[in-house]
Amino acid sequence: MTFPVVEDFNTSNSSIATSHIVDLPTTIYSGELLVVFFGYPTGFILNATTFPVGWTEILDVGFGFGTAHLSVAYKIADGTDGTSITVITSAASPASHISFTISNHNSSTNAPEISTSAVGSSTTPNPDSLTASWGTDDNLFIALESNLISTTTAYPTNFNDNQHTKNYSFSNIGVCTRNWNTNDTQDPGTFTISSTGAWRAATMVVQGGTEGSSSSSSRSSSSSSRSSSSSSSATPGTVVWGHHTAVDETYDLDFTGNTTGWTILGTPGTDGEAIDATSCNQIITFDPHYLGTMTAVIKVDKYMTGYGPAPVIEYRTAATKVALLAASWNVYNGVSFPSLGWIQIRFIHV
């Protein structure tokens, strides 16, 4: 066989509600395996997570006030998957989500499996061991954790691929993967989170196979073979974080929920939302965004007027979102840079 390949991913979050919009990867092909990792805080009642018809939930655990809830579901893409799904929680809560699309799997024969999960309170979420029921094979093992307080700062040893995290309002989640065919079992080491807090962690496995087989030619073909299109933005070819009052640039994405690090001031969704520049040695990193292939220009409109020096701006770019996360950061020259499709920027306040 061959190892499964994480072809694309997405991250999103939702505010306190029982209905949550979960963004799926930008590019999805029929036959690929879609997986959603969904984390949120648990309250006094027994929370339950409900995925749409057609999705198979394989984990839904978390009970007790102040504990982390973790849910996982999958679906084999059929070409009508769209750009997002709606997930329901039995109690109103904020949530953070990460989604994968995986090729070269064997899920119709041997469905993805997941451990029962481990729970604790510390700075080191520790997924429990998992043995694949089908035995030793070209298996993709996935380690994941959900916690209430902290950013994921380090991942289990040897789980060096597809390291992603999403942090939002007491609902933080991290995932990473490892190819393994030496035996049928993995017991990942620990994640590291930035401060002590309640967590839940688990291990998942996907068997390698021929379903959703990937090839560079199919993924570079026209968008007509895709079941979803690239992300939209405020105006064609632009993305705006926060608010801008110019005619050709309108509000698109809140700083809150679409960035990590730094303090955000003002009310999200209003012109008062701004980055706090009063503290030194901070970094704000914007979530990956599909811009397209073009000459890109970065403009800074509002940086808490009257405080602090202008930020150092860095960017990275790649043809796919997976490649973007492995790309090196570059200092922005203040003029333009060539976008290869996906971009990510960050501000450094020294």
SULJO-V262505 format. One record per residue. N is the residue number from 0. RES is the residue in one small letter. PSI is psi in radians with two decimals (NA if undefined). OMEGA is omega as a letter, one per 40 degrees, with the letter a starting at -180 (* if undefined). D_LAST is the distance of its C-alpha to the last C-alpha in Angstrom with 2 decimals. Layout:
N,RES,PSI,OMEGA,D_LAST  N,RES,PSI,OMEGA,D_LAST
This chain:
0,m,-2.86,i,49.96  1,t,2.73,a,46.34  2,f,2.51,i,43.06  3,p,2.65,a,41.69  4,v,2.18,i,38.72  5,v,1.84,a,35.90  6,e,-0.58,a,35.95  7,d,2.86,i,33.45  8,f,2.95,i,31.58  9,n,2.75,i,30.01  10,t,2.59,i,28.04  11,s,3.02,i,28.60  12,n,2.88,i,28.80  13,s,2.52,a,31.17  14,s,-3.12,a,31.17  15,i,2.00,a,33.83  16,a,3.02,i,37.15  17,t,-0.21,i,40.01  18,s,2.18,a,39.64  19,h,2.19,i,36.63  20,i,2.09,a,35.93  21,v,2.07,i,34.77  22,d,2.32,i,33.54  23,l,2.88,i,35.33  24,p,2.62,a,34.18  25,t,-0.71,a,34.34  26,t,2.12,a,37.08  27,i,2.31,i,40.03  28,y,2.52,i,43.34  29,s,2.39,i,46.59  30,g,-0.33,i,47.31  31,e,2.75,a,43.75  32,l,2.12,i,42.80  33,l,2.33,i,40.46  34,v,2.36,i,38.76  35,v,2.24,i,36.79  36,f,2.22,a,34.86  37,f,2.07,a,34.58  38,g,2.46,i,32.98  39,y,2.84,i,33.25  40,p,2.57,i,33.92  41,t,2.42,i,37.56  42,g,-2.63,a,39.23  43,f,-0.47,a,42.57  44,i,2.91,i,44.68  45,l,1.83,a,45.15  46,n,2.61,i,42.86  47,a,2.54,a,44.01  48,t,2.29,a,42.35  49,t,2.14,i,44.47  50,f,2.83,a,43.72  51,p,2.85,i,45.67  52,v,2.37,a,49.09  53,g,-0.29,i,48.90  54,w,2.50,i,46.04  55,t,2.02,i,46.88  56,e,2.22,a,44.95  57,i,-0.12,i,44.93  58,l,2.35,i,42.76  59,d,1.51,a,42.41  60,v,2.51,i,41.69  61,g,2.02,i,40.22  62,f,2.42,i,42.13  63,g,2.37,a,41.51  64,f,2.34,i,39.22  65,g,0.36,i,35.62  66,t,2.84,a,36.03  67,a,2.37,i,34.45  68,h,2.50,a,36.65  69,l,2.18,i,36.66  70,s,2.53,i,38.79  71,v,2.38,i,39.41  72,a,2.75,i,41.76  73,y,2.88,i,42.80  74,k,2.46,i,44.90  75,i,2.10,a,46.34  76,a,2.45,a,45.33  77,d,0.17,i,48.33  78,g,-0.05,i,46.98  79,t,0.57,a,46.84  80,d,-0.40,i,43.70  81,g,-2.89,a,41.59  82,t,-0.19,a,37.86  83,s,2.90,i,37.67  84,i,2.83,i,39.84  85,t,2.13,i,40.32  86,v,2.38,a,40.21  87,i,2.32,i,41.84  88,t,2.53,a,41.07  89,s,-0.32,i,43.85  90,a,2.60,a,41.59  91,a,2.36,a,38.73  92,s,2.67,i,35.35  93,p,2.83,i,31.89  94,a,2.65,i,31.60  95,s,2.53,a,29.43  96,h,2.56,i,31.12  97,i,2.39,i,30.91  98,s,2.52,i,33.71  99,f,2.65,i,35.03  100,t,2.25,a,37.75  101,i,2.26,i,39.55  102,s,3.05,i,42.19  103,n,0.88,a,44.80  104,h,3.05,a,45.75  105,n,0.69,a,49.13  106,s,-0.39,i,48.62  107,s,-0.49,i,51.96  108,t,-0.89,i,53.74  109,n,1.82,a,51.40  110,a,2.64,i,49.01  111,p,2.54,a,45.50  112,e,2.74,a,45.59  113,i,2.64,i,43.23  114,s,2.99,a,43.39  115,t,-0.33,i,44.25  116,s,2.72,i,40.67  117,a,2.70,a,39.38  118,v,2.60,i,37.91  119,g,-3.04,i,36.03  120,s,1.93,a,33.29  121,s,-2.93,i,30.70  122,t,0.12,a,27.44  123,t,1.33,i,29.57  124,p,2.32,a,31.50  125,n,1.70,i,34.44  126,p,2.52,i,36.50  127,d,2.92,a,40.22  128,s,2.65,i,42.41  129,l,2.34,i,44.13  130,t,2.18,i,47.17  131,a,2.23,a,48.02  132,s,-0.43,a,51.57  133,w,-0.07,i,52.47  134,g,-2.91,a,51.64  135,t,2.30,a,49.88  136,d,-3.08,i,48.73  137,d,1.48,a,45.82  138,n,2.49,i,43.84  139,l,1.96,i,40.34  140,f,2.40,a,39.07  141,i,2.16,i,36.29  142,a,2.42,a,34.43  143,l,2.68,i,32.96  144,e,2.61,i,31.69  145,s,2.34,i,31.17  146,n,2.90,a,29.52  147,l,-0.38,a,28.89  148,i,-0.70,a,25.59  149,s,2.74,i,23.07  150,t,2.46,i,21.19  151,t,2.11,a,22.94  152,t,-0.31,i,20.87  153,a,2.68,a,23.74  154,y,2.81,a,27.14  155,p,2.51,i,30.60  156,t,2.36,i,31.45  157,n,-0.11,i,33.08  158,f,1.24,a,32.12  159,n,-0.11,a,29.75  160,d,2.65,i,30.61  161,n,0.86,i,29.62  162,q,1.98,a,26.89  163,h,2.60,i,25.82  164,t,2.66,i,24.59  165,k,2.29,a,24.60  166,n,2.24,i,23.36  167,y,2.00,i,24.67  168,s,1.23,i,25.94  169,f,0.28,i,27.76  170,s,1.69,a,28.73  171,n,2.46,a,26.74  172,i,2.53,i,28.27  173,g,2.50,i,27.74  174,v,2.76,i,30.12  175,c,2.87,a,30.66  176,t,2.85,i,33.77  177,r,2.32,i,35.89  178,n,2.37,a,39.02  179,w,2.16,i,41.79  180,n,0.31,i,45.48  181,t,-0.66,i,46.42  182,n,-2.97,a,47.82  183,d,0.17,a,47.77  184,t,2.50,i,45.38  185,q,2.34,i,41.68  186,d,1.52,a,40.18  187,p,2.70,i,36.40  188,g,-2.73,a,34.27  189,t,2.58,i,31.59  190,f,2.91,i,28.48  191,t,2.27,i,25.57  192,i,2.80,a,23.98  193,s,-0.33,i,21.09  194,s,2.84,a,23.48  195,t,2.33,i,27.25  196,g,2.95,i,29.10  197,a,2.45,a,32.25  198,w,2.82,i,32.52  199,r,2.44,a,35.17  200,a,2.66,a,35.23  201,a,2.96,i,37.77  202,t,2.38,a,38.79  203,m,2.69,i,40.29  204,v,2.44,i,42.29  205,v,2.23,a,43.37  206,q,2.46,i,46.25  207,g,2.65,a,46.13  208,g,-2.70,a,48.73  209,t,-0.07,i,49.57  210,e,2.39,a,48.70  211,g,0.60,a,46.12  212,s,2.30,a,46.23  213,s,2.62,i,43.31  214,s,2.60,a,43.64  215,s,-0.53,a,41.42  216,s,-0.71,a,44.13  217,s,-0.62,a,44.31  218,r,-0.14,i,40.58  219,s,0.07,i,40.42  220,s,3.13,a,43.49  221,s,2.73,a,43.65  222,s,-0.17,a,42.15  223,s,-0.38,i,45.71  224,s,0.00,a,45.93  225,r,2.70,i,42.90  226,s,0.01,i,43.25  227,s,2.79,a,40.02  228,s,3.05,a,38.07  229,s,2.83,a,34.43  230,s,2.56,i,32.13  231,s,2.95,i,32.64  232,s,-3.09,a,30.05  233,a,-0.86,i,30.05  234,t,2.75,a,31.77  235,p,2.23,i,32.94  236,g,0.16,i,30.22  237,t,2.73,i,27.34  238,v,2.36,a,25.30  239,v,2.11,i,23.64  240,w,2.36,a,21.34  241,g,-2.66,a,21.80  242,h,2.60,i,24.05  243,h,2.39,a,24.78  244,t,-0.06,i,27.73  245,a,2.73,a,28.78  246,v,-0.68,a,32.17  247,d,0.04,i,31.22  248,e,2.09,a,28.24  249,t,2.87,i,28.86  250,y,2.37,i,27.23  251,d,-1.01,a,27.32  252,l,2.35,i,25.08  253,d,2.60,i,23.52  254,f,-0.81,i,19.88  255,t,2.15,i,21.51  256,g,-0.26,i,23.35  257,n,0.21,i,22.02  258,t,2.87,i,18.44  259,t,2.57,i,17.02  260,g,2.83,i,14.08  261,w,2.88,i,12.29  262,t,2.34,i,14.55  263,i,2.28,i,16.91  264,l,2.74,i,18.72  265,g,3.04,a,22.19  266,t,2.17,i,25.15  267,p,2.43,i,24.99  268,g,0.13,i,27.36  269,t,2.90,i,27.03  270,d,-0.20,i,25.34  271,g,-0.14,a,23.51  272,e,2.23,a,21.30  273,a,2.85,i,17.62  274,i,2.27,i,14.11  275,d,2.05,a,12.84  276,a,0.33,a,9.66  277,t,-0.31,a,10.48  278,s,2.48,a,8.67  279,c,2.90,i,5.28  280,n,0.85,i,4.71  281,q,2.68,i,7.01  282,i,2.31,i,8.84  283,i,2.17,a,11.88  284,t,2.19,a,14.62  285,f,2.54,i,17.64  286,d,2.65,i,21.09  287,p,2.55,a,23.05  288,h,2.45,i,25.16  289,y,2.00,a,28.21  290,l,-0.53,a,27.90  291,g,3.00,i,30.70  292,t,1.96,a,31.19  293,m,3.07,i,30.07  294,t,2.07,a,27.70  295,a,2.52,i,24.61  296,v,2.36,i,22.45  297,i,2.21,i,19.23  298,k,2.35,i,19.08  299,v,2.01,a,16.64  300,d,-0.80,a,18.89  301,k,2.14,a,17.32  302,y,0.99,a,13.78  303,m,1.33,a,15.08  304,t,2.27,i,16.61  305,g,-0.02,a,16.05  306,y,2.34,i,12.73  307,g,2.91,i,9.25  308,p,2.87,i,8.16  309,a,2.64,a,9.19  310,p,2.74,i,7.45  311,v,2.21,a,7.89  312,i,2.25,i,11.24  313,e,2.70,i,13.21  314,y,2.81,i,16.83  315,r,2.73,a,19.80  316,t,2.61,a,23.46  317,a,2.92,a,26.87  318,a,-0.49,i,30.42  319,t,2.79,a,30.48  320,k,-0.64,i,28.20  321,v,-0.79,i,29.01  322,a,-0.56,a,28.07  323,l,-0.75,a,24.81  324,l,-0.27,i,23.54  325,a,-0.10,a,24.41  326,a,2.76,i,22.91  327,s,2.65,i,20.00  328,w,2.52,i,16.73  329,n,2.50,i,16.61  330,v,2.22,a,14.15  331,y,2.35,a,15.67  332,n,0.03,i,17.42  333,g,-0.03,a,17.51  334,v,-1.13,a,21.24  335,s,2.97,i,22.46  336,f,2.72,a,22.91  337,p,2.01,i,26.08  338,s,2.28,i,26.21  339,l,0.02,a,28.52  340,g,-1.24,i,29.24  341,w,2.44,i,26.61  342,i,2.75,i,22.93  343,q,2.41,i,19.72  344,i,2.78,i,16.32  345,r,2.62,i,12.87  346,f,2.37,i,9.71  347,i,2.08,i,6.25  348,h,1.98,a,3.81  349,v,NA,*,0.00
